[in-house]
Amino acid sequence: MVKTIEELVEQLKRDPSQPVRASFGGLTIEVRAVSEPGPERSAGDLFAEIGPWAGETTEQILALLAEARRQGAQRHVPDL
């Protein structure tokens, strides 16, 4: 348990993931650091960060959808 606010802050700086207990004026308190939320980003920002799709091509996706339509959008689901 720390004895001063300065010690409390220093301990939190060393390991912000752990709360710190202190006693002041007969009152025991526990203080923890919280992370600030990052700046708000749009979906476009997130997609730009992820980068381009590296999976199926447009033609492959269209072929998969066409095949599903041919099958009447029915698919076999194995017994559970």
C-alpha positions in Angstrom: 0.0 0.0 0.0 1.4 3.4 -1.0 1.5 6.4 1.3 1.4 9.4 -1.1 -0.4 10.4 -4.2 3.0 10.7 -6.0 3.8 7.1 -5.1 0.4 6.0 -6.3 0.9 7.7 -9.7 4.4 6.4 -10.1 3.2 2.8 -9.4 0.3 3.2 -11.8 2.8 4.4 -14.5 5.0 1.4 -13.9 2.1 -1.0 -14.4 -1.2 0.6 -15.4 -2.9 -2.8 -15.6 -2.8 -3.2 -11.8 -4.9 -1.1 -9.4 -3.1 0.6 -6.5 -4.3 0.9 -2.9 -3.6 3.8 -0.7 -4.8 5.0 2.7 -5.5 8.7 3.3 -7.2 10.2 6.3 -8.3 6.8 7.6 -9.9 5.9 4.2 -8.5 3.1 2.1 -8.9 3.8 -1.7 -8.1 1.7 -4.7 -7.1 3.6 -7.9 -6.7 2.1 -11.4 -5.7 3.6 -14.7 -8.3 3.5 -17.5 -7.5 3.7 -21.2 -8.8 6.5 -23.1 -10.9 5.6 -26.1 -9.2 6.2 -29.4 -10.4 8.7 -31.8 -13.7 7.9 -33.6 -13.1 6.2 -36.9 -15.5 5.6 -39.7 -16.1 2.2 -41.3 -14.2 3.5 -44.3 -11.2 4.2 -42.1 -11.2 0.7 -40.7 -11.6 -0.9 -44.2 -8.7 1.2 -45.5 -6.6 0.0 -42.6 -7.4 -3.7 -43.3 -6.5 -3.3 -46.9 -7.9 -4.9 -50.1 -9.8 -8.2 -50.1 -7.5 -11.1 -50.8 -10.1 -13.8 -51.1 -12.5 -14.7 -53.9 -12.7 -12.5 -57.0 -15.9 -10.8 -58.1 -16.3 -13.5 -60.8 -15.9 -16.3 -58.2 -18.5 -14.7 -55.8 -21.0 -14.2 -58.7 -20.4 -17.9 -59.7 -21.1 -19.0 -56.1 -24.3 -16.9 -56.0 -25.5 -18.2 -59.4 -24.9 -21.8 -58.3 -27.0 -21.2 -55.1 -29.8 -19.7 -57.3 -29.7 -22.8 -59.5 -30.1 -25.0 -56.5 -33.1 -23.0 -55.3 -31.2 -21.6 -52.4 -31.6 -25.0 -50.8 -28.6 -26.7 -49.1 -28.3 -29.9 -47.3 -27.7 -29.5 -43.5 -26.4 -32.7 -41.8 -28.4 -34.1 -39.0 -27.4 -32.7 -35.6 
